[in-house]
Amino acid sequence: MRNAFAAELLELASADPRVVMLSGDIGNRLFDEYKSRYAERFFNCGVAEANMMGMSAGMAMCGLRPVVYTIVPFVTTRCLEQIRVDVCYHHVPVIIVGVGGGLCYAELGATHHSCEDIAFLRTLPGMAVVCPADAWEVRLALRAAMQHDGPVYIRLGKKGEPAVHTSEPKFTIGRAITLREGHNVTLISTGIMLPTTLEAADILEQSGVSTRVINMHTVKPLDESFLAEVFAQSTVVATIEEHSVIGGLGGAVAEWLSDREPLNGCMLRIGTSDTFLHEAGDQAHARRQFDLTAESIARRVGAFYNIIV
Amino acid sequence: MNKTTIDISHDLAALARRIRGHVVRMSHDAGAAHLASSLSCIDILVALYWRFLRIEPTGADDPNRDRFIFSKGHASAALYATLAERGFFPVEQLASYGQDGSQLAEQMSPRCVPGIEAATGSLGHGLPIGVGMALSSRIQQRDYRVWVLLSDGECNEGTVWEAAMFATAHSLDNLAVIVDYNHWQATGRSDEIMALSPLRAKWEAFGFAACEVDGHDFSALNAVMRTAVESRGKPTAIIANTVKGKGVSFMEDDNNWHYRSPNDDELRAALEELGQL
């Protein structure tokens, strides 16, 4: 995903002289091509993310289109007040790109995990929150963010994620994408959980549960009309994310649902639980600790479905 | 030469007294805090707006204008009164300060009136924004300069020093920082709560061309601001020694006026002393 980001950024920078890249001392070699062509629009801002975010707001106020990039916790919660006051309060078009969403940096410990960032950023007025599912969507999300009137947070995985789309999908901020149809259960995934979600749907189908899969790449603004249709149609609607069940996609959908007249579908939130991980392990291991495997997801959704019907 | 300087100072002093009069009245009418913090920086504002900033009320959105970031947002009353006197909006509008539904909140919101570049109030935000603007001036190949006014208490914030290191790394000589060094912060002496002193040496150590000045002496301010404009290769830091509550004898260097607003008698006495009755 980060390679797709760097490639798309290069294209956008060549097309638009307002594009400026700010990096928090990461991305070794990733931006070499960009730096060789647009050195005057690349800044390594050091390990000083709050200053980097404030600077980006100042640049956007002057008419530039800054893209601010580092590892998710450092480009979100570390500088949350700068995002809130400098970027959102002034409603300037800063694009915040976090690499390593969720448990991508599982090996580096909980300081580098990010299972709260969606919750924090989506409470900020005017902030759009976009979690692309594969390299295609990364490029399209960045392109769309550049056209967006206001700040956008793009939450990336890391590298080597499987492609979900075989060709360029139609991508609009705030519009969900249907990956497969089904009528008993709907799985709504955001970001890098999509391949696992599709596997979980396969397992459910094999056990006779017809399963629809939705890619809700935009957590804010929510695709509300689409949600209304999904909850009207399905018996069970499960949200699936590599993020806490508190405040992420599941939280956003639950908030939306609680203000509606009763709908057909019952909701289940699947994500990380309200705890830090303290042991070593890679992303697959960390996902197992939080029951975020295709098998666990299928088992939990299937059991919930059987209770309802 | 000397005569010119004296004449300029005379005009500026009269302006500053008028602006102080507005600010005292605004604090009284709104019951608003931070009066003393506003009074300490008014001479600096007058020197900037009448001598150095290339910003005109008719060109408040001109992309080539100089940018002034008033980072000590708690003292917004001083900026409002200065902008009004400078013609950015009607002086009469100052009466709405702090009133329900007014554009003039106790701490400014973005573009609430023409001339407000950035909403501040949470300290430590103005310098990073200003550094971003100074860098933008270079990227856009324009020649606007950026001035940022900080409070001394604000220098407690780590982001001030993050921004300072970045500005020096990129030789942002189109950036000037002014610290309103009134030697108080909200609840105590700014040299005691944190080890602020030696403040000039700190800015020098961070790579700035730093100087110290009497922040109420227009001739001296004129000289150091001129130096900032002419600086090459380094950003400038002006440590302006000021008196909190300046201009009203019974408020000067009395930190109770960080939070207090004047009652009717105190308002009258203050306006009389400022020659604004």
Chai-1 contact restraints between the chains, C-beta under 6 A:
chainA,res_idxA,chainB,res_idxB,connection_type,confidence,min_distance_angstrom,max_distance_angstrom,comment,restraint_id
A,A48,B,E162,contact,1.0,0.0,6.0,A-B,restraint_1
A,A50,B,T159,contact,1.0,0.0,6.0,A-B,restraint_2
A,N51,B,P128,contact,1.0,0.0,6.0,A-B,restraint_3
A,N51,B,T159,contact,1.0,0.0,6.0,A-B,restraint_4
A,N51,B,E162,contact,1.0,0.0,6.0,A-B,restraint_5
A,N51,B,A163,contact,1.0,0.0,6.0,A-B,restraint_6
A,N51,B,F166,contact,1.0,0.0,6.0,A-B,restraint_7
A,G54,B,H125,contact,1.0,0.0,6.0,A-B,restraint_8
A,G54,B,P128,contact,1.0,0.0,6.0,A-B,restraint_9
A,G54,B,I129,contact,1.0,0.0,6.0,A-B,restraint_10
A,M55,B,P128,contact,1.0,0.0,6.0,A-B,restraint_11
A,M55,B,V131,contact,1.0,0.0,6.0,A-B,restraint_12
A,M55,B,G132,contact,1.0,0.0,6.0,A-B,restraint_13
A,A57,B,I129,contact,1.0,0.0,6.0,A-B,restraint_14
A,G58,B,I129,contact,1.0,0.0,6.0,A-B,restraint_15
A,G58,B,G132,contact,1.0,0.0,6.0,A-B,restraint_16
A,G58,B,M133,contact,1.0,0.0,6.0,A-B,restraint_17
A,M59,B,G132,contact,1.0,0.0,6.0,A-B,restraint_18
A,M59,B,S136,contact,1.0,0.0,6.0,A-B,restraint_19
A,C62,B,M133,contact,1.0,0.0,6.0,A-B,restraint_20
A,C62,B,S136,contact,1.0,0.0,6.0,A-B,restraint_21
A,L64,B,S136,contact,1.0,0.0,6.0,A-B,restraint_22
A,V85,B,S122,contact,1.0,0.0,6.0,A-B,restraint_23
A,V85,B,H125,contact,1.0,0.0,6.0,A-B,restraint_24
A,D86,B,H125,contact,1.0,0.0,6.0,A-B,restraint_25
A,D86,B,I129,contact,1.0,0.0,6.0,A-B,restraint_26
A,Y89,B,A119,contact,1.0,0.0,6.0,A-B,restraint_27
A,H90,B,P110,contact,1.0,0.0,6.0,A-B,restraint_28
